[in-house]
Amino acid sequence: MIQPRRISLACLVALAATAGSASADDKADQLFKQGKKLLAEKRYADACKAFEQSYKLDPQIGVELNVAKCYEDWGKVATAYRAYKTAEKLAEDQHDQRVAQIRPRVEKLEADVPKLTVKLPEGADSKGLDLKLDGAPLDVDQIGQPQMVDPGPHLLEYQVGDGDKKSKLVPVERGGDSVVRLDVPKKSKVKDKDKVADQPKPDEHPVKVVKKDKDEEPERPMPDPGKGQRIAAYVVGGVGIVGIAVSSYLALSARNKYRDALASECANATDMCTAQGLTDTHDARRNANIATGVFIGGTAAVIGGIVIYVTAPKASRRRTDESFYLTPRVGPDGVGLVFGGPL
């Protein structure tokens, strides 16, 4: 016979589980409604976050479709594409009729998703390569394969073994394909043990000592008067190239910030901005002006480097008095030819 105390305890556990599930559903419903409200206000960052939190608590097809729609309206088409694919998979598993509506959205959006392909130089050694894309690890088998990314700048960070850490900032546009080659050293063709085996033993090949004449003067290279000027040209031109790259990043960042401010704080109209919207758009325009100035300065530095390099003096040729010569000679004992040159 089951004791009353055991029955009560089982009922309490069942009630607690039911209450917990109801509480999670209520929280998911609140987050979903909050996301809809924020999306209507075009506050995309907060809206997408609310939808994603709602989906974690209650993974429903409709919630994931709202996640995808939020990122699509925000312009983050790669994130939207992945969310649509998740919703499509859920609908297929549940035999939901919405599959027929989701699939065309996926196919249409796929053409707008930018793709970034990371490649290595031919013969490069990928062993020990640590590669990250926007902070997330990128496996070696993903190298050479197009990666779907959102429009905008993306940071590539990589390191081979204990070598120096390197990074590249790669801007990509909507629907574009970008290819980046990493500066990775090539594989060594000769192993260390082979190098040791190929070295001659001390007694195998004795060194021959060649004595030079005392009067023989060693050939000295002629000085290069333009070497310093060419080095300066490389430095000035390099600074200019860095300036142009920095200005491109600043301009792209300013444009994205201006568009986000218009969308989230100005209702896509310059005369309907909130106080925060006015501040954000003003900061974006200021950054754009700074980017323009940096670009002009970088371009001027590149041109200056080219001028400095072109105008650098070149090394002079050898003295002509070191060549052989043949000249006529007239003297009291007759006429003849004199042949001479370096000894």
Secondary structure, 3 states (H helix, E strand, C coil): CCCHHHHHHHHHHHHHHHHHHHHHHHHHHHHHHHHHHHHHCCCHHHHHHHHHHHHHHCCCHHHHHHHHHHHHHHCCHHHHHHHHHHHHHHHHHCCCCCHHHHHHHHHHHHCCCCEEEEECCCCECCCCEEEEECCEECCHHHCCCCEECCCEEEEEEEEECCCCCEEEEEEECCCCEEEEECCCCECCCCCHHHHHHHCCCCCCCCCCCCCCCCCCCCCCCCCCCCHHHHHHHHHHHHHHHHHHHHHHHHHHHHHHHHHHHHHHHCCCCCCCCCHHHHHHHHHHHHHHHHHHHHHHHHHHHHHHHHHHHHCCCCCCCCCHHHCCEEEEEEECCEEEEEEECCC
